[in-house]
Amino acid sequence: MTSGFSLPKLSANSRRMIILSAAVVLMAVLLILLNADCSGCAVCGNDASVQEEHDHEHDHAVSGTDSGDELILDKMSDDMVSMTLKNLAGSYTIRRDEESGLLTIDPLSGLPINEDFVENIWYSALTLGYVRAVETEDTVPYGFDRPQAQFTCTYKDGSQIEVCIGNAMPGTNIHYYYTISTRPGWVYATDFSAAFFQGDQYWLSDDIFSGDGTGFGAEIGNINVWGSAFPATLIMEQNNTEDKSDPWYDCDYVIKSPAIAPTDNYNISVLRDELSSITASEALIAYPTEQQITECGLDRPYAVVKHQRGGVWHVLRIARVTHDILCVKADGIEVIYELEADNYPMLSSLSPELLRGTQVHVRRFAAVEEMTFTFSEQFGGERISFRLERVESGNDLYEYYLFRDGEEVNYTTYKSMLEVFNNAAAVSFGDGLTAEQPALTVEIKYFDEFAREREIITYTEAGTRRYRCAINGEGDAIVTEMWLDQLRSAIENIN
């Protein structure tokens, strides 16, 4: 049985229009409800993603503003005289030096400072905006009872502004802050530079010698090294001679003490590069105490490197903390730095053996007028003399004639002997002689034009099949008996 009333059938288009109209009405209702629910929120600024911490605000009055582009603080660099920063790591005062125009930071004045970092915080303090503003009487929930940092800016007109930085918003780098004595009752939030929360290590430059302009890339001059790894101070001077008769003509540096000797060209080059580009991985301690110096091993460094940097003498003390880490401190710079040993293979393994070359003596054929070899009875007891005569052939060229004990011989084989003589290599260094008289004495006279003194080179037994070489009475290079045998054989082959 059916009722006498029935609903008319709707077309598809009619049903679609009814559904659309209902949706519009529903959206309007939701928007009205949403606006009403948010009328008490205090969110302002341009960062809509930051959520309000309702648990901090439910018990005090909250109001909002919509002026996120407004600047709470807006100054020029020339307006500011000084800035004092206090944080959990320390207290610092920054001001610009009137003469140099550079920023200084106390109490680190006089130490190598990372100028870029100091400039960063100086300019960061000139302007302050916000991404959120909250009007509240209760500042404790925002961390102002235990502030992360406070800074005070003093301006040329005598005015000041003090800013207190509190907690960070959860999951963000945005910190709450308020300005003391201005805009009371308002708390703001913005993204502060990490510099506001840093300590000594942050401000100190990793370029150890940058303070006097002899930092990264400085030209390295003469070098002296001593320390627990060195029985005696090694004094090394640059060798810039253009005199090809100089015994160390091919050497970049010559050791002047404890014995005159060449350096190892490759190793000394690596050392110079490391000194020139030395950069710390971290500044560990500013103004270290004697106890801290001792704890780092710098009271007994294995190497102390006194060197010229851009013409200025500096002293660097080096101690090993672990296999991978070195501690260094430069005299006159009250900072202990950390170096990664792998980055400084020469500084981390300095020793006399590394820096000394194995070359014992090199003499040029064209510079030597006479050579006399006197062997002990052990090696035959002979005395053999060679004299080189030359006749100028024009254009500073010469023809050479060689005489052995007054009789002309082939100077080509003499050149071969001189090559063996020059190839003498030190297998070690030491003073322990086991004989009083030398096994071989070599006397060398140079042509007058070279103005070089006559030399006497001796080889005296210093152990089993080992001989110490001394030039004019000085030297500690040890050569082998095998080399002496080779030299004697080369001399006998000159005919």
Backbone hydrogen bonds, N-H to C=O, Kabsch-Sander energy under -0.5 kcal/mol:
donor,donor_aa,acceptor,acceptor_aa,energy
15,R,11,S,-2.1
16,R,12,A,-2.0
17,M,13,N,-1.9
18,I,14,S,-1.9
19,I,15,R,-2.1
20,L,16,R,-2.0
21,S,17,M,-2.1
22,A,18,I,-2.1
23,A,19,I,-2.0
24,V,20,L,-1.9
25,V,21,S,-2.1
26,L,22,A,-2.3
27,M,23,A,-2.3
28,A,24,V,-2.0
29,V,25,V,-2.0
30,L,26,L,-2.2
31,L,27,M,-2.3
32,I,28,A,-1.9
33,L,29,V,-2.3
34,L,30,L,-2.7
35,N,31,L,-2.5
36,A,32,I,-2.0
37,D,33,L,-2.0
38,C,34,L,-1.5
39,S,36,A,-0.8
41,C,38,C,-1.8
48,A,46,N,-1.0
50,V,47,D,-1.2
54,H,52,E,-1.3
56,H,53,E,-1.7
57,E,53,E,-0.6
57,E,54,H,-0.9
58,H,54,H,-1.3
60,H,57,E,-1.4
70,E,67,S,-1.9
72,I,70,E,-0.5
72,I,128,L,-2.5
73,L,128,L,-1.6
75,K,126,L,-1.8
79,D,76,M,-1.2
80,M,76,M,-0.8
80,M,77,S,-0.9
81,V,154,T,-3.1
82,S,154,T,-1.4
83,M,94,I,-2.4
84,T,152,T,-2.6
85,L,83,M,-0.5
85,L,92,Y,-3.5
86,K,150,Q,-3.1
87,N,90,G,-2.7
88,L,148,Q,-0.9
90,G,87,N,-0.7
92,Y,85,L,-3.2
93,T,106,D,-2.0
94,I,83,M,-3.4
95,R,104,T,-1.8
96,R,81,V,-0.7
97,D,102,L,-3.4
101,G,97,D,-2.1
104,T,95,R,-3.2
106,D,93,T,-2.9
108,L,105,I,-1.2
111,L,108,L,-2.0
114,N,203,W,-3.2
115,E,113,I,-1.3
118,V,114,N,-1.7
119,E,115,E,-2.5
120,N,116,D,-2.0
121,I,117,F,-1.8
122,W,118,V,-2.0
123,Y,119,E,-2.4
124,S,120,N,-1.9
125,A,121,I,-1.4
126,L,123,Y,-1.0
127,T,123,Y,-0.6
128,L,73,L,-2.4
130,Y,68,G,-0.7
131,V,189,A,-3.1
132,R,189,A,-1.0
133,A,42,A,-0.5
134,V,187,V,-3.3
135,E,63,S,-1.2
136,T,134,V,-0.7
136,T,185,G,-2.4
139,T,137,E,-0.7
142,Y,139,T,-1.4
143,G,140,V,-2.4
144,F,139,T,-1.3
146,R,143,G,-0.9
148,Q,165,I,-2.1
149,A,165,I,-1.3
150,Q,86,K,-2.8
151,F,163,V,-2.2
152,T,84,T,-2.4
153,C,161,I,-2.5
154,T,82,S,-2.4
155,Y,159,S,-2.6
156,K,79,D,-2.4
158,G,155,Y,-2.1
161,I,153,C,-1.7
162,E,180,I,-0.7
163,V,151,F,-2.9
164,C,178,Y,-2.6
165,I,149,A,-3.2
166,G,164,C,-0.5
166,G,176,Y,-3.1
167,N,142,Y,-2.9
169,M,174,I,-3.4
172,T,169,M,-2.2
175,H,190,T,-2.7
176,Y,167,N,-2.7
177,Y,188,Y,-2.8
178,Y,164,C,-1.8
180,I,162,E,-2.6
180,I,178,Y,-0.6
182,T,179,T,-1.1
186,W,183,R,-1.4
187,V,134,V,-3.2
188,Y,177,Y,-3.3
189,A,132,R,-1.7
190,T,175,H,-2.1
192,F,173,N,-0.7
192,F,190,T,-0.8
196,F,193,S,-1.6
197,F,194,A,-1.9
198,Q,195,A,-1.3
202,Y,199,G,-1.1
203,W,199,G,-1.1
203,W,200,D,-0.5
204,L,200,D,-1.8
205,S,112,P,-2.5
208,I,206,D,-1.1
210,S,207,D,-1.9
212,D,209,F,-0.8
213,G,210,S,-1.3
214,T,209,F,-1.3
217,G,276,S,-2.1
218,A,215,G,-1.8
218,A,276,S,-0.8
221,G,308,Q,-2.1
223,I,236,M,-2.1
224,N,306,K,-3.2
225,V,234,L,-2.2
226,W,304,V,-1.8
227,G,230,F,-0.5
228,S,301,P,-1.9
229,A,302,Y,-1.8
230,F,227,G,-1.9
234,L,225,V,-3.2
235,I,233,T,-0.7
235,I,257,S,-2.3
236,M,223,I,-2.7
236,M,234,L,-0.6
237,E,254,V,-2.5
239,N,252,D,-3.1
240,N,238,Q,-0.7
244,K,242,E,-0.8
246,D,243,D,-1.9
249,Y,246,D,-1.8
251,C,248,W,-1.9
254,V,237,E,-2.7
255,I,261,A,-3.7
256,K,235,I,-3.1
257,S,235,I,-1.0
261,A,255,I,-1.8
263,T,253,Y,-1.4
264,D,355,L,-2.4
265,N,263,T,-0.8
268,I,264,D,-2.8
269,S,265,N,-1.6
270,V,266,Y,-2.2
271,L,267,N,-2.4
272,R,268,I,-2.2
273,D,269,S,-2.2
274,E,270,V,-2.5
275,L,271,L,-2.5
276,S,272,R,-2.5
277,S,273,D,-2.0
278,I,275,L,-0.7
280,A,206,D,-2.9
281,S,338,E,-2.5
282,E,338,E,-1.2
284,L,282,E,-0.8
284,L,336,I,-2.1
285,I,336,I,-1.5
287,Y,334,E,-3.4
293,I,289,T,-2.3
294,T,290,E,-2.2
295,E,291,Q,-2.6
296,C,292,Q,-1.5
297,G,294,T,-1.7
298,L,293,I,-2.0
299,D,293,I,-0.5
300,R,297,G,-1.2
302,Y,318,I,-1.2
303,A,318,I,-1.3
304,V,226,W,-3.5
305,V,316,L,-3.0
306,K,224,N,-2.6
306,K,304,V,-0.7
307,H,305,V,-0.6
307,H,314,H,-2.8
308,Q,222,N,-1.8
309,R,312,V,-3.4
310,G,219,E,-3.2
310,G,308,Q,-0.5
312,V,309,R,-1.9
314,H,307,H,-2.8
316,L,305,V,-2.2
317,R,329,K,-2.8
318,I,303,A,-2.6
319,A,327,C,-2.6
321,V,319,A,-0.6
321,V,325,I,-2.1
322,T,325,I,-1.5
326,L,339,L,-2.7
327,C,319,A,-3.1
328,V,337,Y,-2.2
329,K,317,R,-1.8
331,D,315,V,-2.3
333,I,330,A,-2.0
334,E,332,G,-0.5
335,V,333,I,-2.4
336,I,285,I,-2.4
337,Y,328,V,-2.8
337,Y,335,V,-0.5
338,E,282,E,-2.8
339,L,326,L,-2.6
341,A,324,D,-2.9
341,A,339,L,-0.7
343,N,340,E,-1.6
344,Y,341,A,-1.6
348,S,344,Y,-2.2
349,S,346,M,-1.3
350,L,347,L,-0.6
355,L,351,S,-1.4
356,R,352,P,-2.3
357,G,262,P,-2.3
360,V,424,A,-1.4
367,A,364,R,-1.0
368,V,364,R,-1.3
368,V,365,F,-0.5
369,E,367,A,-0.5
369,E,445,K,-2.3
370,E,445,K,-2.1
371,M,386,F,-2.1
372,T,443,E,-2.3
373,F,384,I,-3.2
374,T,441,T,-2.6
375,F,373,F,-0.5
375,F,382,E,-3.1
376,S,439,A,-2.6
379,F,376,S,-1.2
380,G,377,E,-1.7
381,G,376,S,-2.8
384,I,373,F,-2.8
386,F,371,M,-2.8
387,R,403,F,-2.6
388,L,369,E,-3.2
389,E,387,R,-0.6
389,E,401,Y,-3.6
391,V,399,E,-2.6
393,S,397,L,-3.1
394,G,397,L,-0.7
397,L,394,G,-1.4
399,E,391,V,-2.8
401,Y,389,E,-3.1
402,L,409,V,-0.7
403,F,387,R,-2.5
404,R,407,E,-3.9
405,D,385,S,-2.0
405,D,403,F,-0.6
407,E,404,R,-2.1
409,V,402,L,-2.6
414,Y,410,N,-0.9
415,K,411,Y,-2.0
416,S,412,T,-1.6
417,M,413,T,-2.0
418,L,414,Y,-2.4
419,E,415,K,-1.8
420,V,416,S,-1.6
421,F,417,M,-2.5
422,N,418,L,-2.5
423,N,419,E,-1.2
424,A,421,F,-1.2
426,A,358,T,-2.8
427,V,478,I,-3.0
428,S,478,I,-0.8
430,G,476,D,-2.5
433,L,431,D,-1.5
434,T,461,E,-2.7
435,A,461,E,-0.8
439,A,459,Y,-2.8
440,L,459,Y,-1.3
441,T,374,T,-2.1
442,V,457,I,-3.2
443,E,372,T,-2.4
444,I,455,E,-2.5
445,K,370,E,-2.4
447,F,367,A,-2.1
450,F,447,F,-1.9
451,A,448,D,-1.8
455,E,444,I,-2.3
457,I,442,V,-3.2
458,T,470,A,-2.5
459,Y,440,L,-2.2
460,T,468,R,-2.2
462,A,466,R,-2.9
466,R,463,G,-1.4
467,Y,479,V,-2.5
468,R,460,T,-3.4
469,C,477,A,-3.1
470,A,458,T,-2.2
471,I,474,E,-3.4
472,N,456,I,-3.2
472,N,470,A,-0.6
474,E,471,I,-1.5
477,A,469,C,-0.7
478,I,428,S,-2.6
479,V,467,Y,-3.1
479,V,477,A,-0.5
481,E,465,R,-1.8
484,L,480,T,-1.4
485,D,481,E,-2.4
486,Q,482,M,-2.0
487,L,483,W,-2.6
488,R,484,L,-2.5
489,S,485,D,-2.2
490,A,486,Q,-2.2
491,I,487,L,-2.2
492,E,488,R,-2.1
493,N,489,S,-1.2
494,I,491,I,-1.5
495,N,493,N,-0.6
